[in-house]
């Protein structure tokens, strides 16, 4: 009987730790216009409005159907979960070079300025295959925000 009780408590603790880890995740904006509120309800006033679809945001808290987010510039607020989707984007936090292959020795395709929004195709150990406007290629994972 004691073993069952210990197992039960272990299971509860494990599930709570897993949920806590899920609170810290990246999502991205689903629409071109998304209201950010002061609190987790439609009753709270609008703090500011995002106007950039696919912008990656880090979820730092949850309450009912709202997510408290923070962006790459450290702005924070509450967004309804219907305005968010699974993140497949990132932002450069410094100037980067887009390469044809996942190595610094491959052909450079473009210079990406700080703050450039990139859509992720796939990521490997140290590199991500991304696209932006008319370019598609590989960037190193350092100095990026959103994954």
The first five atom37 places (N, CA, C, CB, O) and aatype in JSON, in Angstrom:
{
  "aatype": [20, 20, 20, 20, 20, 20, 20, 20, 20, 20, 20, 20, 20, 20, 20, 20, 20, 20, 20, 20, 20, 20, 20, 20, 20, 20, 20, 20, 20, 20, 20, 20, 20, 20, 20, 20, 20, 20, 20, 20, 20, 20, 20, 20, 20, 20, 20, 20, 20, 20, 20, 20, 20, 20, 20, 20, 20, 20, 20, 20, 20, 20, 20, 20, 20, 20, 20, 20, 20, 20, 20, 20, 20, 20, 20, 20, 20, 20, 20, 20, 20, 20, 20, 20, 20, 20, 20, 20, 20, 20, 20, 20, 20, 20, 20, 20, 20, 20, 20, 20, 20, 20, 20, 20, 20, 20, 20, 20, 20, 20, 20, 20, 20, 20, 20, 20, 20, 20, 20, 20, 20, 20, 20, 20, 20, 20, 20, 20, 20, 20, 20, 20, 20, 20, 20, 20, 20, 20, 20, 20, 20, 20, 20, 20, 20, 20, 20],
  "atom_mask": [
    [1, 1, 1, 1, 1],
    [1, 1, 1, 1, 1],
    [1, 1, 1, 1, 1],
    [1, 1, 1, 1, 1],
    [1, 1, 1, 1, 1],
    [1, 1, 1, 1, 1],
    [1, 1, 1, 1, 1],
    [1, 1, 1, 1, 1],
    [1, 1, 1, 1, 1],
    [1, 1, 1, 1, 1],
    [1, 1, 1, 1, 1],
    [1, 1, 1, 1, 1],
    [1, 1, 1, 1, 1],
    [1, 1, 1, 1, 1],
    [1, 1, 1, 1, 1],
    [1, 1, 1, 1, 1],
    [1, 1, 1, 1, 1],
    [1, 1, 1, 1, 1],
    [1, 1, 1, 1, 1],
    [1, 1, 1, 1, 1],
    [1, 1, 1, 1, 1],
    [1, 1, 1, 1, 1],
    [1, 1, 1, 1, 1],
    [1, 1, 1, 1, 1],
    [1, 1, 1, 1, 1],
    [1, 1, 1, 1, 1],
    [1, 1, 1, 1, 1],
    [1, 1, 1, 1, 1],
    [1, 1, 1, 1, 1],
    [1, 1, 1, 1, 1],
    [1, 1, 1, 1, 1],
    [1, 1, 1, 1, 1],
    [1, 1, 1, 1, 1],
    [1, 1, 1, 1, 1],
    [1, 1, 1, 1, 1],
    [1, 1, 1, 1, 1],
    [1, 1, 1, 1, 1],
    [1, 1, 1, 1, 1],
    [1, 1, 1, 1, 1],
    [1, 1, 1, 1, 1],
    [1, 1, 1, 1, 1],
    [1, 1, 1, 1, 1],
    [1, 1, 1, 1, 1],
    [1, 1, 1, 1, 1],
    [1, 1, 1, 1, 1],
    [1, 1, 1, 1, 1],
    [1, 1, 1, 1, 1],
    [1, 1, 1, 1, 1],
    [1, 1, 1, 1, 1],
    [1, 1, 1, 1, 1],
    [1, 1, 1, 1, 1],
    [1, 1, 1, 1, 1],
    [1, 1, 1, 1, 1],
    [1, 1, 1, 1, 1],
    [1, 1, 1, 1, 1],
    [1, 1, 1, 1, 1],
    [1, 1, 1, 1, 1],
    [1, 1, 1, 1, 1],
    [1, 1, 1, 1, 1],
    [1, 1, 1, 1, 1],
    [1, 1, 1, 1, 1],
    [1, 1, 1, 1, 1],
    [1, 1, 1, 1, 1],
    [1, 1, 1, 1, 1],
    [1, 1, 1, 1, 1],
    [1, 1, 1, 1, 1],
    [1, 1, 1, 1, 1],
    [1, 1, 1, 1, 1],
    [1, 1, 1, 1, 1],
    [1, 1, 1, 1, 1],
    [1, 1, 1, 1, 1],
    [1, 1, 1, 1, 1],
    [1, 1, 1, 1, 1],
    [1, 1, 1, 1, 1],
    [1, 1, 1, 1, 1],
    [1, 1, 1, 1, 1],
    [1, 1, 1, 1, 1],
    [1, 1, 1, 1, 1],
    [1, 1, 1, 1, 1],
    [1, 1, 1, 1, 1],
    [1, 1, 1, 1, 1],
    [1, 1, 1, 1, 1],
    [1, 1, 1, 1, 1],
    [1, 1, 1, 1, 1],
    [1, 1, 1, 1, 1],
    [1, 1, 1, 1, 1],
    [1, 1, 1, 1, 1],
    [1, 1, 1, 1, 1],
    [1, 1, 1, 1, 1],
    [1, 1, 1, 1, 1],
    [1, 1, 1, 1, 1],
    [1, 1, 1, 1, 1],
    [1, 1, 1, 1, 1],
    [1, 1, 1, 1, 1],
    [1, 1, 1, 1, 1],
    [1, 1, 1, 1, 1],
    [1, 1, 1, 1, 1],
    [1, 1, 1, 1, 1],
    [1, 1, 1, 1, 1],
    [1, 1, 1, 1, 1],
    [1, 1, 1, 1, 1],
    [1, 1, 1, 1, 1],
    [1, 1, 1, 1, 1],
    [1, 1, 1, 1, 1],
    [1, 1, 1, 1, 1],
    [1, 1, 1, 1, 1],
    [1, 1, 1, 1, 1],
    [1, 1, 1, 1, 1],
    [1, 1, 1, 1, 1],
    [1, 1, 1, 1, 1],
    [1, 1, 1, 1, 1],
    [1, 1, 1, 1, 1],
    [1, 1, 1, 1, 1],
    [1, 1, 1, 1, 1],
    [1, 1, 1, 1, 1],
    [1, 1, 1, 1, 1],
    [1, 1, 1, 1, 1],
    [1, 1, 1, 1, 1],
    [1, 1, 1, 1, 1],
    [1, 1, 1, 1, 1],
    [1, 1, 1, 1, 1],
    [1, 1, 1, 1, 1],
    [1, 1, 1, 1, 1],
    [1, 1, 1, 1, 1],
    [1, 1, 1, 1, 1],
    [1, 1, 1, 1, 1],
    [1, 1, 1, 1, 1],
    [1, 1, 1, 1, 1],
    [1, 1, 1, 1, 1],
    [1, 1, 1, 1, 1],
    [1, 1, 1, 1, 1],
    [1, 1, 1, 1, 1],
    [1, 1, 1, 1, 1],
    [1, 1, 1, 1, 1],
    [1, 1, 1, 1, 1],
    [1, 1, 1, 1, 1],
    [1, 1, 1, 1, 1],
    [1, 1, 1, 1, 1],
    [1, 1, 1, 1, 1],
    [1, 1, 1, 1, 1],
    [1, 1, 1, 1, 1],
    [1, 1, 1, 1, 1],
    [1, 1, 1, 1, 1],
    [1, 1, 1, 1, 1],
    [1, 1, 1, 1, 1],
    [1, 1, 1, 1, 1],
    [1, 1, 1, 1, 1]
  ],
  "atom_positions": [
    [[0.81, -1.19, 0.0], [0.0, 0.0, 0.0], [0.86, 1.26, 0.0], [-0.93, 0.0, 1.2], [0.55, 2.23, -0.7]],
    [[1.94, 1.25, 0.78], [2.84, 2.4, 0.86], [3.49, 2.67, -0.49], [3.91, 2.17, 1.93], [3.68, 3.82, -0.87]],
    [[3.84, 1.6, -1.22], [4.44, 1.75, -2.54], [3.48, 2.43, -3.5], [4.88, 0.39, -3.09], [3.89, 3.25, -4.32]],
    [[2.2, 2.1, -3.41], [1.19, 2.72, -4.27], [1.06, 4.21, -3.96], [-0.18, 2.02, -4.1], [0.94, 5.03, -4.87]],
    [[1.08, 4.55, -2.69], [0.97, 5.96, -2.3], [2.19, 6.74, -2.78], [0.83, 6.08, -0.76], [2.05, 7.84, -3.31]],
    [[3.37, 6.19, -2.61], [4.59, 6.85, -3.08], [4.56, 7.02, -4.59], [5.84, 6.04, -2.66], [4.9, 8.08, -5.11]],
    [[4.15, 5.97, -5.29], [4.04, 6.06, -6.75], [3.05, 7.14, -7.16], [3.61, 4.7, -7.33], [3.31, 7.91, -8.08]],
    [[1.91, 7.22, -6.47], [0.88, 8.2, -6.77], [1.44, 9.62, -6.59], [-0.36, 7.99, -5.87], [1.24, 10.47, -7.46]],
    [[2.13, 9.89, -5.49], [2.71, 11.21, -5.26], [3.8, 11.52, -6.28], [3.29, 11.28, -3.84], [3.9, 12.65, -6.76]],
    [[4.6, 10.54, -6.62], [5.63, 10.73, -7.65], [4.99, 11.12, -8.98], [6.48, 9.45, -7.82], [5.47, 12.01, -9.67]],
    [[3.9, 10.45, -9.32], [3.19, 10.74, -10.57], [2.65, 12.16, -10.57], [2.05, 9.74, -10.78], [2.76, 12.86, -11.58]],
    [[2.07, 12.6, -9.47], [1.54, 13.97, -9.36], [2.67, 14.98, -9.51], [0.82, 14.17, -8.01], [2.53, 15.96, -10.25]],
    [[3.78, 14.77, -8.83], [4.91, 15.69, -8.9], [5.47, 15.72, -10.32], [6.01, 15.29, -7.9], [5.76, 16.8, -10.84]],
    [[5.62, 14.57, -10.94], [6.15, 14.5, -12.3], [5.26, 15.25, -13.27], [6.3, 13.05, -12.74], [5.76, 15.99, -14.12]],
    [[3.96, 15.09, -13.17], [3.01, 15.77, -14.07], [3.07, 17.28, -13.87], [1.58, 15.26, -13.82], [3.0, 18.03, -14.85]],
    [[3.2, 17.73, -12.64], [3.29, 19.17, -12.38], [4.57, 19.76, -12.92], [3.18, 19.44, -10.89], [4.56, 20.89, -13.42]],
    [[5.68, 19.03, -12.83], [6.94, 19.5, -13.4], [6.83, 19.59, -14.91], [8.11, 18.57, -12.99], [7.31, 20.56, -15.5]],
    [[6.2, 18.62, -15.54], [6.03, 18.65, -16.99], [5.2, 19.85, -17.42], [5.39, 17.36, -17.48], [5.52, 20.5, -18.42]],
    [[4.13, 20.15, -16.69], [3.31, 21.29, -17.03], [4.06, 22.6, -16.84], [2.04, 21.29, -16.21], [3.87, 23.53, -17.61]],
    [[4.89, 22.68, -15.83], [5.68, 23.89, -15.61], [6.64, 24.11, -16.76], [6.46, 23.8, -14.29], [6.86, 25.25, -17.17]],
    [[7.21, 23.04, -17.29], [8.12, 23.18, -18.43], [7.37, 23.65, -19.66], [8.83, 21.85, -18.71], [7.93, 24.38, -20.48]],
    [[6.11, 23.25, -19.82], [5.33, 23.67, -20.96], [5.0, 25.16, -20.92], [4.05, 22.87, -21.04], [4.72, 25.76, -21.96]],
    [[5.02, 25.77, -19.72], [4.72, 27.19, -19.6], [5.74, 28.05, -20.35], [4.67, 27.6, -18.14], [5.4, 29.12, -20.85]],
    [[6.97, 27.59, -20.42], [8.01, 28.32, -21.14], [8.13, 27.74, -22.53], [9.37, 28.26, -20.38], [8.79, 26.71, -22.74]],
    [[7.5, 28.39, -23.48], [7.53, 27.89, -24.85], [7.41, 29.07, -25.8], [6.4, 26.86, -25.09], [6.97, 30.15, -25.41]],
    [[7.8, 28.85, -27.03], [7.65, 29.88, -28.05], [6.42, 29.59, -28.91], [8.91, 29.98, -28.93], [6.2, 28.46, -29.34]],
    [[5.65, 30.63, -29.14], [4.53, 30.6, -30.06], [4.71, 31.77, -31.0], [3.14, 30.66, -29.31], [5.58, 32.62, -30.79]],
    [[3.89, 31.84, -32.06], [3.99, 32.99, -32.95], [2.6, 33.52, -33.26], [4.73, 32.61, -34.25], [1.6, 32.82, -33.08]],
    [[2.54, 34.76, -33.73], [1.27, 35.41, -34.02], [0.61, 34.78, -35.22], [1.48, 36.91, -34.25], [1.25, 34.5, -36.24]],
    [[-0.68, 34.56, -35.11], [-1.47, 33.93, -36.16], [-1.98, 34.96, -37.17], [-2.63, 33.17, -35.56], [-2.27, 34.61, -38.32]],
    [[-2.1, 36.22, -36.76], [-2.69, 37.26, -37.61], [-1.81, 38.49, -37.71], [-4.06, 37.65, -37.08], [-0.85, 38.65, -36.96]],
    [[-2.15, 39.37, -38.66], [-1.42, 40.62, -38.87], [-1.73, 41.68, -37.82], [-1.73, 41.16, -40.24], [-0.96, 42.63, -37.66]],
    [[-2.84, 41.55, -37.12], [-3.2, 42.52, -36.09], [-3.63, 41.75, -34.84], [-4.33, 43.47, -36.58], [-4.64, 41.05, -34.86]],
    [[-2.86, 41.89, -33.75], [-3.13, 41.18, -32.51], [-3.04, 42.15, -31.34], [-2.15, 39.98, -32.33], [-2.03, 42.84, -31.17]],
    [[-4.1, 42.2, -30.54], [-4.13, 43.06, -29.36], [-3.39, 42.41, -28.2], [-5.58, 43.37, -28.96], [-3.55, 41.22, -27.93]],
    [[-2.58, 43.2, -27.52], [-1.9, 42.77, -26.3], [-2.54, 43.55, -25.16], [-0.34, 43.01, -26.38], [-2.63, 44.78, -25.22]],
    [[-2.98, 42.85, -24.14], [-3.73, 43.48, -23.04], [-2.91, 43.52, -21.75], [-5.04, 42.73, -22.79], [-1.92, 42.81, -21.59]],
    [[-3.36, 44.39, -20.83], [-2.71, 44.52, -19.53], [-2.94, 43.32, -18.64], [-3.19, 45.77, -18.83], [-2.13, 43.05, -17.75]],
    [[-4.02, 42.59, -18.85], [-4.33, 41.44, -18.02], [-4.98, 40.33, -18.81], [-5.23, 41.86, -16.89], [-5.27, 40.5, -20.0]],
    [[-5.21, 39.18, -18.17], [-5.71, 37.98, -18.86], [-7.23, 37.94, -19.04], [-5.27, 36.76, -18.12], [-7.89, 37.0, -18.59]],
    [[-7.78, 38.95, -19.68], [-9.22, 38.99, -19.93], [-9.51, 40.05, -20.99], [-10.02, 39.27, -18.62], [-8.75, 41.0, -21.15]],
    [[-10.62, 39.89, -21.71], [-11.03, 40.9, -22.69], [-11.5, 42.17, -21.99], [-12.13, 40.35, -23.59], [-11.67, 43.2, -22.64]],
    [[-11.71, 42.1, -20.67], [-12.11, 43.28, -19.9], [-10.95, 44.25, -19.67], [-12.69, 42.85, -18.57], [-11.18, 45.43, -19.4]],
    [[-9.72, 43.77, -19.78], [-8.56, 44.63, -19.59], [-8.34, 45.49, -20.84], [-7.3, 43.8, -19.28], [-8.63, 45.04, -21.95]],
    [[-7.83, 46.71, -20.67], [-7.58, 47.57, -21.83], [-6.42, 47.06, -22.68], [-7.3, 49.0, -21.38], [-5.56, 46.31, -22.21]],
    [[-6.4, 47.49, -23.93], [-5.32, 47.12, -24.85], [-4.07, 47.91, -24.49], [-5.74, 47.39, -26.34], [-4.12, 49.13, -24.35]],
    [[-2.97, 47.22, -24.35], [-1.68, 47.83, -24.01], [-0.99, 48.32, -25.28], [-0.78, 46.82, -23.26], [-0.51, 49.46, -25.34]],
    [[-0.93, 47.46, -26.3], [-0.4, 47.8, -27.61], [-0.89, 46.76, -28.61], [1.16, 47.86, -27.6], [-1.52, 45.78, -28.23]],
    [[-0.6, 46.99, -29.89], [-1.05, 46.09, -30.95], [0.15, 45.64, -31.77], [-2.1, 46.8, -31.86], [0.95, 46.45, -32.23]],
    [[0.27, 44.32, -31.94], [1.28, 43.78, -32.86], [0.7, 43.79, -34.27], [1.72, 42.32, -32.44], [-0.48, 43.49, -34.46]],
    [[1.52, 44.14, -35.23], [1.1, 44.15, -36.63], [2.11, 43.37, -37.49], [0.95, 45.6, -37.15], [2.5, 43.82, -38.57]],
    [[2.52, 42.22, -36.99], [3.52, 41.39, -37.69], [3.17, 39.93, -37.56], [4.95, 41.66, -37.14], [3.48, 39.3, -36.54]],
    [[2.52, 39.36, -38.57], [2.18, 37.94, -38.55], [3.46, 37.12, -38.43], [1.38, 37.54, -39.83], [4.5, 37.51, -38.96]],
    [[3.38, 36.0, -37.75], [4.49, 35.05, -37.53], [5.57, 35.54, -36.57], [5.12, 34.72, -38.84], [6.62, 34.92, -36.47]],
    [[5.33, 36.65, -35.88], [6.31, 37.15, -34.91], [6.43, 36.14, -33.76], [5.91, 38.55, -34.37], [5.42, 35.8, -33.15]],
    [[7.65, 35.66, -33.45], [7.79, 34.71, -32.34], [7.7, 35.42, -30.99], [9.13, 33.97, -32.45], [8.22, 36.51, -30.81]],
    [[7.02, 34.76, -30.05], [6.83, 35.29, -28.71], [7.06, 34.17, -27.71], [5.42, 35.91, -28.55], [6.69, 33.02, -27.97]],
    [[7.65, 34.5, -26.59], [7.85, 33.5, -25.54], [6.7, 33.56, -24.56], [9.21, 33.71, -24.82], [6.36, 34.63, -24.05]],
    [[6.09, 32.42, -24.28], [5.02, 32.34, -23.29], [5.66, 32.19, -21.92], [4.03, 31.14, -23.6], [6.44, 31.27, -21.68]],
    [[5.32, 33.12, -21.0], [5.91, 33.08, -19.67], [4.89, 32.79, -18.58], [6.6, 34.4, -19.37], [5.25, 32.56, -17.43]],
    [[3.58, 32.8, -18.94], [2.55, 32.47, -17.97], [1.26, 32.15, -18.72], [2.33, 33.64, -16.97], [1.1, 32.49, -19.89]],
    [[0.34, 31.48, -18.03], [-0.96, 31.11, -18.6], [-2.05, 31.36, -17.58], [-0.98, 29.62, -19.05], [-1.85, 31.17, -16.38]],
    [[-3.2, 31.8, -18.07], [-4.38, 31.9, -17.23], [-5.6, 31.73, -18.13], [-4.43, 33.26, -16.45], [-5.85, 32.56, -19.01]],
    [[-6.34, 30.66, -17.91], [-7.51, 30.32, -18.72], [-7.11, 30.31, -20.2], [-8.67, 31.33, -18.47], [-6.22, 29.55, -20.59]],
    [[-7.75, 31.13, -21.01], [-7.48, 31.16, -22.45], [-6.48, 32.24, -22.86], [-8.76, 31.36, -23.21], [-6.35, 32.54, -24.05]],
    [[-5.79, 32.82, -21.9], [-4.82, 33.87, -22.2], [-3.4, 33.41, -21.89], [-5.14, 35.14, -21.41], [-3.17, 32.6, -20.99]],
    [[-2.47, 33.95, -22.65], [-1.06, 33.65, -22.46], [-0.3, 34.95, -22.23], [-0.48, 32.87, -23.67], [-0.45, 35.91, -22.99]],
    [[0.51, 34.98, -21.17], [1.38, 36.13, -20.96], [2.63, 35.9, -21.79], [1.73, 36.34, -19.43], [3.28, 34.86, -21.67]],
    [[2.95, 36.88, -22.62], [4.06, 36.71, -23.55], [5.11, 37.8, -23.32], [3.56, 36.75, -25.0], [4.86, 38.82, -22.68]],
    [[6.29, 37.52, -23.86], [7.35, 38.52, -23.9], [7.99, 38.41, -25.28], [8.41, 38.32, -22.74], [8.17, 37.3, -25.79]],
    [[8.33, 39.54, -25.89], [8.94, 39.51, -27.22], [10.45, 39.74, -27.13], [8.29, 40.56, -28.14], [10.99, 39.88, -26.04]],
    [[11.1, 39.77, -28.27], [12.56, 39.89, -28.31], [13.06, 41.26, -27.8], [13.06, 39.67, -29.73], [14.25, 41.41, -27.52]],
    [[12.15, 42.23, -27.69], [12.52, 43.55, -27.16], [12.12, 43.71, -25.69], [11.87, 44.65, -27.99], [12.19, 44.81, -25.14]],
    [[11.69, 42.61, -25.05], [11.29, 42.55, -23.64], [9.94, 43.23, -23.37], [12.35, 43.2, -22.78], [9.64, 43.55, -22.22]],
    [[9.12, 43.46, -24.4], [7.74, 43.93, -24.2], [6.91, 42.74, -23.76], [7.15, 44.59, -25.5], [7.1, 41.63, -24.26]],
    [[5.98, 42.96, -22.83], [5.16, 41.85, -22.37], [3.71, 42.27, -22.25], [5.67, 41.33, -21.03], [3.38, 43.45, -22.23]],
    [[2.83, 41.27, -22.18], [1.41, 41.5, -22.02], [0.66, 40.19, -22.22], [0.91, 42.56, -23.02], [1.27, 39.12, -22.31]],
    [[-0.67, 40.28, -22.27], [-1.52, 39.1, -22.37], [-2.21, 39.05, -23.73], [-2.56, 39.09, -21.24], [-2.74, 40.05, -24.2]],
    [[-2.19, 37.86, -24.35], [-2.83, 37.64, -25.66], [-3.74, 36.42, -25.54], [-1.76, 37.43, -26.79], [-3.39, 35.43, -24.9]],
    [[-4.9, 36.52, -26.17], [-5.81, 35.37, -26.2], [-5.17, 34.26, -27.02], [-7.21, 35.76, -26.8], [-4.55, 34.53, -28.06]],
    [[-5.3, 33.04, -26.58], [-4.62, 31.91, -27.25], [-5.08, 31.69, -28.68], [-4.83, 30.64, -26.45], [-4.36, 31.07, -29.46]],
    [[-6.27, 32.17, -29.05], [-6.76, 32.01, -30.42], [-5.93, 32.82, -31.41], [-8.22, 32.42, -30.51], [-6.01, 32.6, -32.62]],
    [[-5.12, 33.77, -30.91], [-4.3, 34.61, -31.76], [-2.87, 34.09, -31.91], [-4.26, 36.02, -31.21], [-2.02, 34.73, -32.52]],
    [[-2.62, 32.9, -31.35], [-1.27, 32.33, -31.34], [-1.27, 30.95, -31.99], [-0.73, 32.25, -29.91], [-2.29, 30.25, -31.98]],
    [[-0.14, 30.56, -32.54], [0.03, 29.22, -33.09], [1.44, 28.73, -32.81], [-0.27, 29.2, -34.62], [2.3, 29.51, -32.38]],
    [[1.68, 27.45, -33.04], [2.99, 26.85, -32.81], [4.06, 27.62, -33.58], [2.98, 25.35, -33.23], [3.88, 27.96, -34.75]],
    [[5.15, 27.88, -32.92], [6.19, 28.72, -33.52], [7.05, 27.98, -34.53], [7.08, 29.29, -32.44], [7.55, 26.88, -34.27]],
    [[7.19, 28.6, -35.68], [8.1, 28.13, -36.72], [8.87, 29.33, -37.26], [7.33, 27.39, -37.87], [9.22, 29.37, -38.44]],
    [[9.13, 30.29, -36.38], [9.83, 31.5, -36.82], [10.86, 31.9, -35.78], [8.84, 32.65, -37.07], [10.84, 31.43, -34.64]],
    [[11.76, 32.79, -36.19], [12.76, 33.33, -35.3], [13.15, 34.72, -35.78], [14.0, 32.41, -35.22], [12.8, 35.13, -36.89]],
    [[13.86, 35.43, -34.93], [14.33, 36.78, -35.26], [15.83, 36.82, -34.99], [13.58, 37.88, -34.41], [16.32, 36.28, -34.01]],
    [[16.55, 37.48, -35.9], [17.99, 37.64, -35.7], [18.23, 38.73, -34.67], [18.7, 37.97, -37.04], [17.59, 39.78, -34.71]],
    [[19.16, 38.49, -33.74], [19.48, 39.5, -32.73], [20.79, 40.22, -33.06], [19.58, 38.86, -31.35], [21.25, 41.07, -32.3]],
    [[21.36, 39.87, -34.2], [22.53, 40.58, -34.73], [22.55, 40.33, -36.23], [23.88, 40.09, -34.04], [21.8, 39.5, -36.74]],
    [[23.41, 41.04, -36.94], [23.54, 40.8, -38.38], [24.04, 39.37, -38.6], [24.5, 41.83, -39.04], [24.91, 38.9, -37.87]],
    [[23.48, 38.7, -39.6], [23.83, 37.3, -39.88], [24.04, 37.13, -41.38], [22.73, 36.33, -39.36], [23.57, 37.93, -42.18]],
    [[24.74, 36.08, -41.73], [24.93, 35.7, -43.13], [24.09, 34.45, -43.4], [26.44, 35.44, -43.47], [24.13, 33.49, -42.63]],
    [[23.34, 34.48, -44.48], [22.54, 33.33, -44.92], [23.41, 32.53, -45.89], [21.18, 33.78, -45.59], [23.86, 33.06, -46.91]],
    [[23.64, 31.25, -45.58], [24.51, 30.4, -46.39], [23.7, 29.37, -47.18], [25.53, 29.69, -45.51], [22.58, 29.04, -46.81]],
    [[24.29, 28.89, -48.27], [23.64, 27.88, -49.1], [23.53, 26.54, -48.38], [24.41, 27.7, -50.41], [22.54, 25.84, -48.53]],
    [[24.55, 26.19, -47.6], [24.59, 24.93, -46.85], [24.93, 25.22, -45.39], [25.62, 23.95, -47.48], [25.39, 26.31, -45.07]],
    [[24.72, 24.25, -44.49], [24.98, 24.49, -43.07], [26.46, 24.43, -42.69], [24.23, 23.49, -42.26], [26.87, 23.62, -41.86]],
    [[27.24, 25.3, -43.3], [28.65, 25.45, -42.96], [29.1, 26.85, -43.37], [29.52, 24.35, -43.67], [28.61, 27.41, -44.35]],
    [[30.04, 27.4, -42.61], [30.56, 28.74, -42.93], [31.36, 28.75, -44.22], [31.42, 29.25, -41.78], [31.65, 29.82, -44.77]],
    [[31.73, 27.58, -44.71], [32.56, 27.5, -45.91], [31.73, 27.41, -47.19], [33.47, 26.31, -45.81], [32.3, 27.36, -48.28]],
    [[30.4, 27.39, -47.07], [29.55, 27.34, -48.26], [29.3, 28.75, -48.78], [28.21, 26.63, -47.94], [29.7, 29.74, -48.16]],
    [[28.63, 28.83, -49.9], [28.37, 30.1, -50.58], [27.43, 30.99, -49.75], [27.78, 29.86, -51.97], [26.34, 30.56, -49.39]],
    [[27.86, 32.25, -49.45], [26.95, 33.18, -48.78], [25.87, 33.67, -49.75], [27.74, 34.38, -48.19], [26.18, 34.01, -50.89]],
    [[24.62, 33.7, -49.3], [23.51, 34.09, -50.17], [23.01, 35.51, -49.91], [22.38, 33.13, -50.01], [22.63, 36.22, -50.84]],
    [[23.01, 35.92, -48.65], [22.5, 37.25, -48.3], [22.98, 37.64, -46.91], [20.97, 37.28, -48.36], [23.3, 36.79, -46.08]],
    [[23.03, 38.95, -46.68], [23.3, 39.47, -45.34], [21.96, 39.84, -44.73], [24.29, 40.71, -45.38], [21.17, 40.57, -45.33]],
    [[21.7, 39.32, -43.53], [20.45, 39.59, -42.83], [20.71, 40.56, -41.69], [19.82, 38.28, -42.3], [21.58, 40.32, -40.85]],
    [[19.96, 41.65, -41.67], [20.13, 42.65, -40.62], [19.53, 42.18, -39.3], [19.49, 43.96, -41.04], [18.7, 41.27, -39.27]],
    [[19.94, 42.8, -38.23], [19.39, 42.54, -36.9], [17.88, 42.8, -36.94], [20.09, 43.43, -35.82], [17.43, 43.79, -37.51]],
    [[17.12, 41.9, -36.32], [15.67, 42.06, -36.26], [14.91, 41.46, -37.44], [15.34, 43.5, -36.18], [13.7, 41.66, -37.56]],
    [[15.59, 40.73, -38.29], [14.95, 40.12, -39.46], [14.12, 38.91, -39.04], [16.02, 39.71, -40.51], [14.6, 38.04, -38.32]],
    [[12.87, 38.86, -39.49], [11.97, 37.73, -39.22], [12.24, 36.63, -40.23], [10.47, 38.18, -39.26], [12.24, 36.87, -41.44]],
    [[12.47, 35.41, -39.73], [12.77, 34.26, -40.58], [11.8, 33.13, -40.26], [14.24, 33.79, -40.37], [11.44, 32.91, -39.11]],
    [[11.37, 32.41, -41.29], [10.51, 31.25, -41.12], [11.39, 30.0, -41.17], [9.38, 31.2, -42.22], [12.18, 29.83, -42.1]],
    [[11.25, 29.14, -40.17], [12.08, 27.95, -40.05], [11.52, 26.82, -40.91], [12.18, 27.5, -38.57], [10.34, 26.49, -40.83]],
    [[12.39, 26.23, -41.73], [12.04, 24.99, -42.45], [12.41, 23.79, -41.58], [12.78, 24.92, -43.83], [11.6, 22.88, -41.39]],
    [[13.64, 23.8, -41.06], [14.09, 22.76, -40.12], [15.35, 23.24, -39.44], [14.33, 21.41, -40.86], [16.04, 24.13, -39.94]],
    [[15.65, 22.65, -38.29], [16.86, 22.98, -37.54], [17.64, 21.71, -37.26], [16.53, 23.71, -36.24], [17.07, 20.64, -37.03]],
    [[18.94, 21.85, -37.26], [19.85, 20.78, -36.89], [20.64, 21.25, -35.68], [20.79, 20.38, -38.08], [20.27, 22.24, -35.04]],
    [[21.71, 20.58, -35.37], [22.47, 20.86, -34.16], [22.82, 22.35, -34.0], [23.74, 20.04, -34.15], [22.4, 22.97, -33.02]],
    [[23.54, 22.92, -34.92], [24.01, 24.3, -34.81], [23.45, 25.23, -35.88], [25.5, 24.33, -34.88], [23.75, 26.42, -35.89]],
    [[22.62, 24.69, -36.79], [22.14, 25.47, -37.93], [20.63, 25.32, -38.13], [22.87, 25.04, -39.2], [20.04, 24.31, -37.75]],
    [[20.02, 26.34, -38.72], [18.61, 26.29, -39.1], [18.47, 26.64, -40.57], [17.76, 27.25, -38.23], [19.09, 27.58, -41.06]],
    [[17.65, 25.87, -41.26], [17.29, 26.16, -42.65], [16.07, 27.07, -42.6], [17.0, 24.83, -43.49], [15.03, 26.69, -42.06]],
    [[16.2, 28.27, -43.17], [15.15, 29.29, -43.05], [14.83, 29.89, -44.41], [15.59, 30.39, -42.07], [15.55, 29.71, -45.39]],
    [[13.71, 30.62, -44.42], [13.36, 31.41, -45.61], [12.91, 32.78, -45.16], [12.26, 30.71, -46.45], [12.36, 32.96, -44.08]],
    [[13.15, 33.75, -46.03], [12.72, 35.12, -45.81], [12.63, 35.8, -47.16], [13.68, 35.88, -44.86], [13.58, 35.76, -47.94]],
    [[11.51, 36.42, -47.45], [11.28, 37.07, -48.74], [11.68, 36.14, -49.89], [12.05, 38.4, -48.83], [11.11, 35.06, -50.05]],
    [[12.67, 36.56, -50.67], [13.09, 35.78, -51.84], [14.28, 34.87, -51.57], [13.43, 36.7, -52.98], [14.81, 34.25, -52.49]],
    [[14.7, 34.78, -50.31], [15.89, 34.0, -49.98], [15.54, 32.79, -49.12], [16.91, 34.87, -49.25], [14.59, 32.81, -48.33]],
    [[16.34, 31.75, -49.32], [16.22, 30.54, -48.53], [17.61, 29.97, -48.33], [15.27, 29.5, -49.21], [18.38, 29.87, -49.29]],
    [[17.95, 29.61, -47.1], [19.28, 29.09, -46.84], [19.45, 28.74, -45.38], [20.35, 30.09, -47.26], [18.47, 28.53, -44.67]],
    [[20.69, 28.68, -44.93], [21.04, 28.23, -43.59], [21.69, 29.36, -42.8], [21.98, 27.01, -43.66], [22.49, 30.13, -43.33]],
    [[21.33, 29.45, -41.5], [21.99, 30.38, -40.59], [22.41, 29.62, -39.35], [21.06, 31.57, -40.23], [21.82, 28.61, -38.98]],
    [[23.46, 30.13, -38.71], [23.9, 29.55, -37.44], [22.89, 29.89, -36.36], [25.32, 30.05, -37.05], [22.24, 30.93, -36.41]],
    [[22.76, 29.0, -35.37], [21.79, 29.19, -34.29], [22.18, 30.25, -33.28], [21.58, 27.9, -33.59], [21.34, 30.63, -32.46]],
    [[23.41, 30.74, -33.3], [23.78, 31.76, -32.32], [23.18, 33.11, -32.71], [25.33, 31.86, -32.21], [22.96, 33.38, -33.9]],
    [[22.91, 33.94, -31.74], [22.35, 35.27, -31.93], [21.02, 35.28, -32.68], [23.33, 36.13, -32.67], [20.79, 36.1, -33.57]],
    [[20.15, 34.34, -32.31], [18.78, 34.32, -32.84], [17.82, 34.18, -31.66], [18.57, 33.15, -33.87], [18.21, 33.7, -30.59]],
    [[16.58, 34.61, -31.85], [15.59, 34.57, -30.78], [14.31, 33.95, -31.31], [15.32, 35.98, -30.22], [13.79, 34.37, -32.35]],
    [[13.8, 32.95, -30.61], [12.54, 32.34, -31.01], [12.52, 30.84, -31.02], [12.17, 32.83, -32.34], [11.48, 30.24, -31.3]],
    [[13.64, 30.2, -30.74], [13.64, 28.73, -30.68], [14.3, 28.29, -29.39], [14.37, 28.11, -31.91], [14.42, 27.09, -29.13]]
  ]
}
